[in-house]
Amino acid sequence: MRVSTAVGIWAVSFGLVLGAGAARGEVLGRSTEPLSAEKVREAECLLGDLVADAARSAVNADLALVHASQLRPTVIPAGDLTRNALTAALPYPNEQVVLVTASGDQIWSALERGLSMLPKPSTAFLHVSGITVVFSSEAKPGERLDQVNIGREPLSRAKTYRTAMPASLAKGALGYFRIFKGLKVEVTGPSLGDALCDHVSDERVISPPKEQRLKDLSSGSE
């Protein structure tokens, strides 16, 4: 009887391991282009756009800000996107996505902070969703922004916006504490890894955005 019980427990455990492995290899969607993040700390990239979109969708925010240290400098090949491949592209897939109410002035200052180290790579560089940013990387740090739109409307520095971001950013990581000090988390969403996988599963086919989000006037990208 004891042998049968032990065999049964082993069989259940083995089945759970196989199930977990199958889940990690589950195909959630497909990408029409390689999801590159090789220059994730200095420029907009497809993987950065996708992760920011996932964060915004996860908590139904107006916009999302995701710092570059949340992505690995990697490339996910075009084609099938598995849960394992997506979460492996994130150094901290278990970090929570949170929703905060940030002022336009805070968002403006955060974007300036994210651009301040260019042309040098920086873990504080921000990837965005729901927002377009026109800037000049040759301008003086802190004075690089030219125009910021939330959707199709100019950002108002006096208004507030529902903003999604990783929990560590809301807490002021990477020098953002001076900007986001006192922010209150209104909603704690899923982990960044789950948000990314859920977003790909919902979208099914991932293609490059129709519009560039970070436009550097110094490089002639406008």
Protein Blocks (a to p, Z undefined) as FASTA:
>chain_A
ZZmmmmmmmmmmmmmmmmmmmmmmpcfbdcfbdcdfklmmmpccfklmmmmmmmmmmnop
abdcddfklpccddddehjddfklmmmmpmblmbccddddddfklmmmmmmmmmmmpcbd
cfkbccdehiacdddfkbcehilbfbdcehjbccdfkbccdddddfklmnopghimmmmg
oiacfbdcddfklmmmmmmmmnopacddfbdfbdcfknopZZ
